[in-house]
Amino acid sequence: MANLMRIPQSGAIAINDAVDRMNTLTLFVQQSLRENLDYGTIPGCGDKPVLFKPGAEKIATLFGLRINIERTDVVKDFTGKDFGGEPFFYFEYLCILKDRHGDVVAQCSGSCNSWEDKYRWRKSERCCPQCGQPTILKSKQDGSWFCWTKKGGCGAKYPKGDAAIESQKVGRVPNERIFDQVNTIDKMAQKRSIVGSVILAANASNYFAVEQTMTEGVEIIDADYEPAQPINNAQPMERIQVEVMPDNGNDNQARIAKVIAVTEHNWAEAKEICDRKVRPVPSSELSSVELRELIRWLLADYAVKRRYIQQDTAYGLTTELIKQQPSITDESLINRYFVRLDELAESAPVSAKTPGRQFKGVSIE
Ligand SMILES: [Zn+2]
């Protein structure tokens, strides 16, 4: 079942183009992208799939998009002089996706900083003073401590209240190895800008969430998208059929101008044909249906004057083409009209019905 919508032709083309791209993407995601490699779920980010950088790059390639990335901001404070003594690193990139013509299709900014939870903190566990392994467990019976051999510990035992164990900080502690992760944070910012822009460009937000991060308990969502449907049972969308409803008003001038250019008329002649065949008003007041009528008569007049075709036949050709394709655009109508005229000229034998050809007033028939 097709969806019928009344919208301007240009809008329909844009929508069907989007539908085609969407269906291409659906197939591509289902058949070519690998779970856990190109996309996957991230613990703590819900069960919505997140697009990974390799998947984003494949989608960009699919649509012929080139990735341009530039760094737009950076903070590298190794000593924390500007951040209360705590080191801080911040990277921000802008990814611009361009199509084959060099036109910008989408762009997205991506950032990452060292105060995001997963970089700022590490989870600390009690370590065994003897073997150094984080394998200390508490006995449920008496509250004493033991180093668990099954987890790789040494089996040592410690009494309840032993300061060597209980004075250790556990849980969230500052990540003292943050300097090892500066490069990772830099790469993460690049990744977010690339993935975000690809999701925008490919309209892939139906399928992928954008990775969420936490900073100081505040959830940061790189882009405001949540997937509308799961990847695996996404259904292809239907193209829409359109009833032509071009814009009126100022667009009338542009529509007429195109036709008079190819049918060798001037504006005065077009006005005269409009008065005689459609109705005597300024062209800006013609309805879309009336305007189409004028275009048909301009085409027919050209065929009569330049191709020596009878008026009924000349006008009838426009009827024929519109019948074949009710939602035909002006441009298609004009193009196909000229093709039909050429076909007629080649196939039709010169007959007695052909009006006499006039050449400088002298009949050449
Ligand atoms: Zn131990």
Boltz pocket constraint, residues with backbone or C-beta under 6 A from the ligand:
constraints:
  - pocket:
      binder: B
      contacts: [[A, 128], [A, 129], [A, 130], [A, 131], [A, 132], [A, 133], [A, 147], [A, 153], [A, 154], [A, 155], [A, 156]]
      max_distance: 6.0
